[in-house]
Amino acid sequence: MITQSTAREPVPLEADGPPFYLPVGNEVEVFEAAWRRGLPLMLKGPTGCGKTRLVEHMASRLGRPLFTVSCHEDMTASDLLGRFLLSGGDTTWVDGPLTQAARVGGICYLDEVVEARPDAVVAIHSLADHRRELNLERLGGTTIQAAPGFQLVVSYNPGYQSVLKDMKPSTRQRMVAVELGFPTADREREILERETDLRGRPADELIRLGQAVRRLDHPGLREVASTRTLVAAALLVTEGLSFTDAATAAVAGPLSDDPELRNGLIAMIRAFDPGNDPAAEGTSGHAGHQAAQKTTRTTNWIQERA
């Protein structure tokens, strides 16, 4: 006997409003316009810049259930569309997240889509153009027309692209692209205050640290200090860790395993640590100048060893 079921429940909508997201450009307007016109969306940006948070924010804001898929190299089309499973002697068809989203008019978010196998990516084509339909060949050729409100959203980090891992032009040209970057210092400060309640000089120095790390040019740094890592460091500070310990754990540690580079990053962290500055109160101009000089020396030291 063949029966049909669904695999999982979508992420519930936030009862107290959309998750906090502070725009860095016009991405919210582009996202909503694309959704209203049934256009798929492609989000490009570095790790930790807020791509996933943007999708969560917009799904809640638009009142749509969200189905998130973390793509990987072993993911097949069946993982998205669905498959038959044995259940108590019966063969049951279980919808995949893409099929579920299409049925209920939800948002299906494929995170790091370039990691998926080519056959999995091709499976989204019929939903990503004017047809807005899925053909489930394994379910007897059943065709599902996407319900109103459905949207396909994919994301990836351009820094991870290679000849072997890239989106085909036939896929890319079906989508509206939004490029995201890190926020300005003022906006990043607002994010830290909103997400962590860290304020004042520690928050300011964390932001300056993040900007300094982003300016580094070293082959050992595949990634830079993202807004997400700064939020993590700020949360550790609010739990009582020192600035240096928090930033070492949340910034330097995740960025590199190379002992020399890691030591250089820790030296940079110490240069920004307000607790290492005896003139932190009252002579902030002189203190800032000293910190800037020390940071420049540390940055040069890291660059010389690149």
C-alpha positions as CSV (number, residue, x, y, z in Angstrom):
1,M,0.0,0.0,0.0
2,I,1.3,3.4,-0.9
3,T,0.4,6.4,1.3
4,Q,1.6,10.0,1.4
5,S,2.9,12.2,4.2
6,T,5.1,15.1,4.9
7,A,8.6,15.0,6.4
8,R,8.7,17.9,8.9
9,E,7.1,21.1,10.1
10,P,8.3,24.5,8.9
11,V,9.8,27.0,11.2
12,P,7.0,28.7,13.1
13,L,6.4,32.4,12.7
14,E,7.6,34.6,15.5
15,A,4.9,35.5,17.9
16,D,6.5,38.8,18.9
17,G,7.4,40.1,15.4
18,P,10.2,39.4,12.9
19,P,13.7,38.5,14.1
20,F,15.9,41.6,14.3
21,Y,17.6,42.5,11.1
22,L,19.3,45.8,10.3
23,P,19.5,46.5,6.6
24,V,22.9,47.5,5.0
25,G,21.3,48.6,1.8
26,N,18.0,48.1,-0.1
27,E,18.0,44.3,0.3
28,V,14.7,44.3,2.3
29,E,12.9,46.2,-0.5
30,V,14.4,44.0,-3.2
31,F,13.4,40.8,-1.3
32,E,9.8,41.9,-0.8
33,A,9.4,43.1,-4.4
34,A,10.8,39.7,-5.7
35,W,8.5,37.8,-3.4
36,R,5.4,39.8,-4.6
37,R,6.3,39.0,-8.2
38,G,7.2,35.3,-7.5
39,L,10.8,35.8,-8.5
40,P,13.5,33.5,-6.9
41,L,16.3,35.3,-5.0
42,M,20.0,34.7,-4.9
43,L,21.9,36.1,-1.8
44,K,25.6,36.6,-2.2
45,G,27.9,37.6,0.6
46,P,30.7,36.7,3.0
47,T,30.2,34.3,5.9
48,G,28.4,35.9,8.9
49,C,27.1,39.0,7.1
50,G,23.5,38.2,7.9
51,K,22.1,36.2,4.9
52,T,20.3,33.7,6.9
53,R,19.0,36.3,9.4
54,L,17.6,38.3,6.5
55,V,15.7,35.3,5.2
56,E,14.3,34.6,8.7
57,H,13.3,38.2,9.1
58,M,11.6,38.4,5.7
59,A,9.7,35.1,6.2
60,S,8.3,36.4,9.4
61,R,7.6,39.8,8.0
62,L,5.8,38.4,5.0
63,G,3.9,35.8,7.1
64,R,5.3,32.8,5.2
65,P,6.5,29.4,6.7
66,L,10.2,29.0,6.2
67,F,11.9,25.7,5.1
68,T,15.6,25.9,5.5
69,V,18.0,23.4,3.8
70,S,21.8,23.4,4.6
71,C,23.2,22.2,1.3
72,H,26.2,19.8,1.2
73,E,28.1,17.8,-1.4
74,D,26.1,14.6,-0.8
75,M,22.7,16.2,-1.1
76,T,20.6,14.8,-4.0
77,A,17.4,15.9,-5.7
78,S,15.5,13.4,-3.6
79,D,16.6,15.2,-0.5
80,L,14.8,18.3,-1.8
81,L,11.8,16.7,-3.6
82,G,11.0,13.7,-1.4
83,R,11.3,9.9,-1.4
84,F,9.5,6.7,-0.6
85,L,10.1,5.2,2.8
86,L,9.0,2.0,4.4
87,S,6.7,2.5,7.4
88,G,5.0,-0.4,9.2
89,G,4.9,-2.5,6.0
90,D,3.6,0.3,3.9
91,T,5.5,2.4,1.4
92,T,5.0,6.0,2.2
93,W,5.9,9.0,0.1
94,V,7.5,11.7,2.2
95,D,7.7,15.2,0.8
96,G,11.1,16.9,0.8
97,P,11.4,20.6,2.0
98,L,11.2,22.0,-1.5
99,T,8.0,20.1,-2.2
100,Q,6.5,21.1,1.1
101,A,7.2,24.8,0.6
102,A,5.7,24.6,-2.9
103,R,2.6,23.0,-1.6
104,V,1.9,25.4,1.2
105,G,3.2,28.6,-0.3
106,G,6.3,28.9,1.9
107,I,9.8,30.2,1.5
108,C,12.4,27.5,0.7
109,Y,15.9,28.6,1.6
110,L,18.8,26.7,0.2
111,D,21.8,27.8,2.3
112,E,25.2,27.5,0.5
113,V,23.6,26.1,-2.6
114,V,26.9,25.7,-4.5
115,E,27.7,22.8,-2.1
116,A,24.9,20.7,-3.5
117,R,25.3,18.2,-6.3
118,P,24.4,19.4,-9.8
119,D,21.3,17.1,-10.1
120,A,19.9,18.7,-6.9
121,V,20.4,22.2,-8.2
122,V,18.8,21.3,-11.6
123,A,15.7,20.1,-9.7
124,I,14.8,23.7,-8.8
125,H,14.8,25.0,-12.4
126,S,11.1,24.4,-13.0
127,L,10.2,26.3,-9.8
128,A,12.6,29.1,-10.6
129,D,11.1,30.2,-13.9
130,H,7.6,31.1,-15.3
131,R,6.3,27.6,-14.8
132,R,6.6,27.6,-11.0
133,E,5.9,23.9,-10.8
134,L,7.6,20.7,-9.7
135,N,7.4,17.4,-11.6
136,L,7.7,14.5,-9.2
137,E,8.7,11.7,-11.5
138,R,9.0,9.2,-8.7
139,L,5.5,10.0,-7.6
140,G,4.0,8.9,-10.9
141,G,4.9,12.1,-12.7
142,T,2.8,14.2,-10.4
143,T,3.0,17.9,-11.1
144,I,2.7,20.4,-8.3
145,Q,2.0,24.0,-9.0
146,A,3.6,26.3,-6.5
147,A,1.0,27.8,-4.1
148,P,0.6,31.6,-3.9
149,G,3.3,33.0,-1.7
150,F,6.0,30.4,-2.5
151,Q,9.5,31.8,-3.0
152,L,12.8,30.1,-3.6
153,V,15.8,31.7,-2.0
154,V,19.4,30.5,-2.3
155,S,22.6,31.8,-0.8
156,Y,26.3,31.3,-1.1
157,N,29.7,32.8,-0.3
158,P,31.4,34.1,-3.5
159,G,34.8,33.6,-1.7
160,Y,34.2,29.8,-1.8
161,Q,33.6,29.6,-5.5
162,S,35.7,27.4,-7.7
163,V,35.5,25.9,-11.2
164,L,34.1,22.8,-9.6
165,K,31.7,24.6,-7.2
166,D,29.8,27.3,-9.0
167,M,26.2,27.9,-10.1
168,K,25.5,27.3,-13.8
169,P,24.5,30.3,-15.8
170,S,21.2,28.5,-16.5
171,T,20.5,28.6,-12.8
172,R,21.8,32.0,-12.0
173,Q,19.9,33.8,-14.8
174,R,16.6,32.5,-13.3
175,M,17.2,34.6,-10.2
176,V,17.3,38.1,-8.8
177,A,20.7,38.7,-7.1
178,V,21.3,40.7,-3.9
179,E,24.9,41.3,-2.8
180,L,25.4,41.7,0.9
181,G,28.4,43.0,2.8
182,F,29.4,43.9,6.3
183,P,27.6,46.9,7.8
184,T,29.1,50.2,8.5
185,A,30.6,50.8,12.0
186,D,27.6,52.7,13.2
187,R,25.2,50.0,12.1
188,E,27.4,47.3,13.4
189,R,27.4,49.1,16.8
190,E,23.6,49.2,16.7
191,I,23.6,45.4,16.0
192,L,25.9,44.7,18.9
193,E,23.8,46.8,21.3
194,R,20.6,45.2,20.1
195,E,21.8,41.6,20.1
196,T,24.0,41.6,23.2
197,D,23.4,44.8,25.3
198,L,27.2,45.5,25.2
199,R,27.7,49.3,25.0
200,G,30.3,52.0,25.4
201,R,34.0,51.6,24.8
202,P,34.1,47.7,24.7
203,A,31.6,47.7,21.9
204,D,33.4,50.4,20.0
205,E,36.7,48.6,20.3
206,L,35.2,45.3,19.2
207,I,33.9,47.0,16.1
208,R,37.3,48.7,15.4
209,L,39.0,45.3,15.9
210,G,36.6,43.7,13.3
211,Q,37.4,46.4,10.8
212,A,41.1,46.0,11.4
213,V,41.0,42.3,10.8
214,R,39.0,42.8,7.6
215,R,41.7,45.0,6.3
216,L,44.4,42.3,6.7
217,D,45.8,40.7,3.6
218,H,47.2,37.3,4.6
219,P,46.9,34.0,2.6
220,G,46.2,32.2,5.9
221,L,43.0,34.1,6.5
222,R,40.3,32.5,4.3
223,E,37.7,34.5,6.3
224,V,37.7,37.7,8.2
225,A,36.0,38.8,11.4
226,S,32.3,38.7,10.6
227,T,29.5,40.5,12.4
228,R,28.5,37.1,13.7
229,T,31.9,36.6,15.4
230,L,31.8,40.1,16.9
231,V,28.3,39.4,18.3
232,A,29.7,36.2,19.8
233,A,32.6,38.0,21.4
234,A,30.2,40.7,22.8
235,L,28.0,38.0,24.3
236,L,31.1,36.5,26.1
237,V,32.1,39.9,27.4
238,T,28.6,40.4,28.9
239,E,29.0,37.1,30.6
240,G,32.1,38.4,32.5
241,L,35.0,37.3,30.2
242,S,37.7,39.9,29.6
243,F,37.8,41.6,26.2
244,T,41.0,39.7,25.2
245,D,39.7,36.3,26.3
246,A,36.3,36.9,24.6
247,A,37.8,38.1,21.3
248,T,40.4,35.3,21.3
249,A,37.7,32.7,21.7
250,A,35.2,34.2,19.3
251,V,37.5,35.9,16.7
252,A,41.1,34.6,16.7
253,G,40.4,31.0,17.4
254,P,37.8,30.4,14.6
255,L,39.8,32.3,12.0
256,S,43.0,30.4,12.0
257,D,44.8,27.3,13.4
258,D,48.2,28.6,12.4
259,P,50.1,29.4,15.6
260,E,52.0,32.4,14.3
261,L,49.0,34.0,12.6
262,R,46.8,33.3,15.7
263,N,49.4,34.9,17.9
264,G,49.4,37.9,15.6
265,L,45.6,38.2,15.9
266,I,45.8,37.9,19.7
267,A,48.4,40.7,19.8
268,M,46.0,42.8,17.7
269,I,43.1,42.0,20.1
270,R,45.2,43.1,23.0
271,A,45.9,46.4,21.3
272,F,42.2,47.1,21.2
273,D,41.4,45.8,24.7
274,P,40.2,48.8,26.8
275,G,41.4,46.9,29.9
276,N,45.0,47.1,28.8
277,D,44.8,50.9,28.5
278,P,45.6,52.7,31.8
279,A,44.4,56.0,30.3
280,A,41.0,54.6,29.2
281,E,39.1,57.1,31.2
282,G,39.7,60.8,30.6
283,T,42.4,60.7,27.9
284,S,40.6,58.8,25.2
285,G,42.3,60.7,22.4
286,H,45.8,59.9,23.6
287,A,44.7,56.3,24.3
288,G,43.2,55.9,20.9
289,H,46.4,57.2,19.3
290,Q,48.5,54.7,21.3
291,A,46.2,51.9,20.3
292,A,46.3,52.9,16.7
293,Q,50.1,52.9,16.7
294,K,50.2,49.5,18.4
295,T,47.7,48.0,16.0
296,T,49.6,49.3,13.0
297,R,52.8,47.6,14.3
298,T,50.9,44.3,14.8
299,T,49.2,44.5,11.4
300,N,52.6,45.1,9.7
301,W,54.0,42.1,11.6
302,I,51.2,39.9,10.3
303,Q,51.5,41.2,6.7
304,E,55.3,40.6,6.7
305,R,54.7,37.0,7.5
306,A,52.1,36.5,4.8
